[in-house]
Amino acid sequence: MLNMRLLIKKHKIFLWIFLLFAVLKIFSLFVAHDVWWDSSVFLGMGKYIYSLGETGLWESSRPLIWPLILGFFWKLNLDYVLFGKLLVIFFSLGVLILTYLIAYELFNEKIAVVASLFLSLSSTFFLFGNVLHAEIPSAFFVLLGFYFFVKKSYRYSGLFLGIAFMTRFFQILAFVPLFLLLIYWTMKKKENVKSLIIFSIFFIIPIAPYLILNHILYNNILYPFLLQSYMTKYTGWIFSQPFYFYFTELVKENILVLFSVLALIFIFKKPDFKKISLVVTFLFIFVPYNLIAHKEMRFLIAALPFLYILTS
């Protein structure tokens, strides 16, 4: 009991931010809005999976973790839209907690508080905090995988990054830099080969059943990835934006993000295993989205915690 009181006292500022954000998100459930197209697809895929194709719909270009979760509520005869929104809120709260924990681990309490405050005030993050899209759930798994990576628990890190990839394909961008860093540190004798192997194997574990399913359904284990790549190039022109779109929108959302540039300079001046991991993961997630014509702020949700930690 005493330890709990001390813990609450030590992190009381963050707890106030967390509670206020939670109250506002719960209140947002009572604000009616239509179920968006992507959300409808995930719901339909969930019904298709649990009904064995008797109802719902199927889109080959989508990963399966999020439809499996939403469809489970439908299978239980629950209000799967309401319970899905509640789950997204829980995931968004988890993202907030993990942002705080990562910043606390890499820097200090002040930076952790400011980072979580900035994230909670992000209009993009807040808006999608109860929308049935895959960005928030997959961002949670990305952050959880990253948190275990900096704690050098590569087994859980690889596993959760694999789940993030199976929730949203583009979250492969979070795995790649960490995999490359482990290779580099293994070559520099700062990590052993065993860590790299464990990290890779556990990343593959959530993906392997999906690849087998692809072979059964399409006779091509890579078909959904190839289809998604094709769609990225040739669809979504209504959302086509110039190269600088994300830069200007991020500044509009919080002009203080400009300070993240200074953070990059400071971290590279005094390189550190954990802090370098933060920087390269952010850059690998953020930069590729700028090279795609189809741009929406929701795509950056997984990058926002890293950005606001750097800004703080």
Salt bridges, closest charged atoms under 4 A:
ASP38 OD1 - ARG62 NH2 3.28
ASP38 OD2 - ARG298 NH2 3.42
GLU59 OE1 - ARG62 NE 2.91
GLU105 OE1 - LYS151 NZ 3.41
GLU105 OE2 - LYS274 NZ 2.81
GLU135 OE1 - HIS133 ND1 3.77
GLU135 OE2 - ARG168 NH1 3.52
GLU135 OE2 - ARG298 NH1 2.48
GLU191 OE2 - LYS152 NZ 3.70
GLU249 OE2 - LYS252 NZ 3.27
GLU296 OE2 - HIS294 NE2 2.70
GLU296 OE1 - ARG298 NE 3.07
